[in-house]
């Protein structure tokens, strides 16, 4: 029996799968600077905390699979440790984004902004701490961090904006769990 597209888009697994697929495509282009903060904020905004964390983990796993299997990341201890550090930082970013989304800010825009700032600070800060053991602090110049911030900000706007358009059009249903109060749209 064939299901209509409307029925499929209302399934609880649809949005996480779409985000993982989008991340896979971005991994081809951005490799090491996949916008994990943007995915953390978007999942924290659109999904339950549990689903957001699982989706960010799946996004990280997809990124690593593409990196090692297709893009030719070297199978060295340092590369594997950096991959694990990126995964831990992405999960930290997701936890911080989820927390910011649930503190009760009355405006979605304020919640998204707070989530982005916390998630970005946690992600970059966590990775910077790893440089004390694995090296690579030279990748944390203001120009590089600024570029990564702008990349993640653009992706956050795109992902959350697309989610909102799809939700308001009725193409997908809201899956987020932000408590009993519903914040204003802006």
C-alpha positions as CSV (number, residue, x, y, z in Angstrom):
1,X,0.0,0.0,0.0
2,X,1.4,3.4,-1.0
3,X,1.2,6.2,1.6
4,X,0.7,9.8,0.6
5,X,3.6,12.2,1.2
6,X,1.5,14.0,3.8
7,X,1.2,10.9,5.9
8,X,5.0,10.3,5.7
9,X,5.9,13.9,6.6
10,X,3.8,13.6,9.8
11,X,5.7,10.6,11.1
12,X,7.9,11.2,14.2
13,X,11.0,9.8,12.4
14,X,10.6,12.1,9.3
15,X,12.3,15.2,10.6
16,X,15.3,13.5,12.2
17,X,15.9,11.5,9.0
18,X,15.7,14.6,6.9
19,X,18.2,16.4,9.1
20,X,20.6,13.4,8.9
21,X,20.4,13.4,5.1
22,X,21.0,17.1,5.0
23,X,24.0,16.7,7.2
24,X,25.3,14.0,5.0
25,X,25.2,16.3,2.0
26,X,26.9,19.1,4.1
27,X,29.6,16.6,5.2
28,X,30.7,16.2,1.5
29,X,31.1,20.0,1.2
30,X,32.2,21.1,4.6
31,X,33.9,17.9,6.0
32,X,35.6,19.1,9.2
33,X,33.4,22.2,9.6
34,X,30.1,20.6,9.3
35,X,27.7,23.0,11.1
36,X,27.1,20.9,14.2
37,X,26.0,24.0,16.2
38,X,23.2,24.7,13.6
39,X,22.0,21.1,13.8
40,X,22.1,21.2,17.6
41,X,20.0,24.4,17.7
42,X,17.6,23.2,15.0
43,X,17.0,19.8,16.7
44,X,16.7,21.5,20.1
45,X,14.1,23.8,18.6
46,X,12.1,21.2,16.6
47,X,12.4,18.0,18.6
48,X,12.0,16.6,22.0
49,X,15.2,16.6,24.1
50,X,15.7,12.8,23.6
51,X,15.1,13.0,19.8
52,X,17.3,16.0,19.5
53,X,20.3,14.2,21.2
54,X,19.7,11.1,19.2
55,X,19.6,13.1,16.0
56,X,22.8,15.0,16.7
57,X,24.5,11.7,17.5
58,X,23.3,10.3,14.2
59,X,24.5,13.4,12.4
60,X,27.9,13.1,13.9
61,X,28.1,9.3,13.1
62,X,27.1,10.1,9.5
63,X,29.8,12.8,9.3
64,X,32.4,10.4,10.6
65,X,31.3,7.6,8.3
66,X,31.6,9.9,5.3
67,X,34.9,11.3,6.4
68,X,36.6,7.9,7.0
69,X,34.9,5.9,4.3
70,X,34.6,8.4,1.4
71,X,36.7,11.5,2.1
72,X,39.8,9.5,3.2
73,X,40.3,10.7,6.7
74,X,43.5,9.0,7.9
75,X,43.0,6.1,10.4
76,X,45.3,7.6,13.0
77,X,44.9,7.9,16.7
78,X,44.8,11.7,16.6
79,X,42.2,11.7,13.8
80,X,40.0,9.3,15.7
81,X,40.4,11.2,19.0
82,X,39.5,14.5,17.2
83,X,36.4,12.7,15.7
84,X,35.4,11.7,19.2
85,X,36.0,15.2,20.5
86,X,33.9,16.7,17.8
87,X,31.1,14.2,18.7
88,X,31.3,15.2,22.4
89,X,31.3,18.9,21.5
90,X,28.3,18.4,19.2
91,X,26.4,16.7,22.0
92,X,27.4,19.4,24.5
93,X,26.1,22.0,22.0
94,X,22.9,20.1,21.7
95,X,22.5,19.9,25.5
96,X,23.1,23.6,25.8
97,X,20.7,24.4,22.9
98,X,18.0,22.2,24.4
99,X,18.5,23.8,27.8
100,X,18.2,27.3,26.3
101,X,15.1,26.4,24.4
102,X,13.4,25.2,27.6
103,X,14.2,28.1,30.1
104,X,10.9,29.8,29.3
105,X,11.9,32.7,27.1
106,X,8.7,34.1,25.7
107,X,10.0,34.7,22.2
108,X,11.2,32.0,19.8
109,X,13.7,34.5,18.4
110,X,15.2,35.1,21.9
111,X,15.3,31.3,22.6
112,X,17.0,30.6,19.3
113,X,19.5,33.4,19.8
114,X,20.3,32.2,23.4
115,X,20.5,28.6,22.2
116,X,22.9,29.5,19.4
117,X,25.2,31.6,21.6
118,X,25.3,28.9,24.3
119,X,25.7,26.0,21.8
120,X,28.4,27.8,19.8
121,X,30.4,28.8,22.9
122,X,30.1,25.2,24.3
123,X,31.1,23.6,21.0
124,X,34.0,25.9,20.2
125,X,35.1,26.0,23.9
126,X,35.0,22.2,24.2
127,X,37.1,21.8,21.0
128,X,39.6,24.4,22.1
129,X,40.1,22.6,25.4
130,X,41.0,19.4,23.4
131,X,43.8,21.3,21.7
132,X,45.8,21.2,24.9
133,X,46.1,17.4,24.4
134,X,45.9,17.0,20.7
135,X,47.3,20.3,19.4
136,X,45.7,22.4,16.7
137,X,45.1,25.7,18.7
138,X,46.2,27.5,15.5
139,X,42.8,26.7,14.1
140,X,41.1,28.9,16.7
141,X,42.1,32.3,15.3
142,X,39.5,35.0,15.4
143,X,39.1,34.8,11.6
144,X,38.5,31.1,11.6
145,X,36.2,31.1,14.6
146,X,34.3,34.0,13.0
147,X,34.0,32.1,9.7
148,X,32.7,29.0,11.6
149,X,30.3,31.2,13.6
150,X,28.9,32.8,10.4
151,X,28.6,29.4,8.7
152,X,26.7,28.0,11.7
153,X,24.5,31.1,12.0
154,X,23.5,30.9,8.3
155,X,22.7,27.2,8.6
156,X,20.7,27.8,11.8
157,X,18.6,30.4,10.1
158,X,18.1,28.1,7.1
159,X,17.2,25.0,9.1
160,X,15.0,26.7,11.6
161,X,13.4,28.9,8.9
162,X,12.7,25.9,6.7
163,X,11.2,24.0,9.7
164,X,8.9,26.9,10.5
165,X,7.8,27.2,6.9
166,X,7.0,23.5,6.7
167,X,5.3,23.6,10.1
168,X,3.1,26.6,9.4
169,X,2.2,25.2,5.9
170,X,1.1,22.0,7.6
171,X,3.6,19.9,5.7
172,X,5.0,18.6,9.0
173,X,3.7,18.6,12.6
174,X,5.5,20.1,15.5
175,X,7.4,17.6,17.6
176,X,9.1,19.8,20.1
177,X,8.4,19.6,23.8
178,X,8.9,23.0,25.3
179,X,6.5,22.7,28.2
180,X,2.9,23.9,28.5
181,X,3.4,27.5,27.5
182,X,3.8,28.3,23.8
183,X,6.1,31.2,23.1
184,X,5.2,34.0,20.7
185,X,6.4,33.6,17.1
186,X,8.9,36.5,17.5
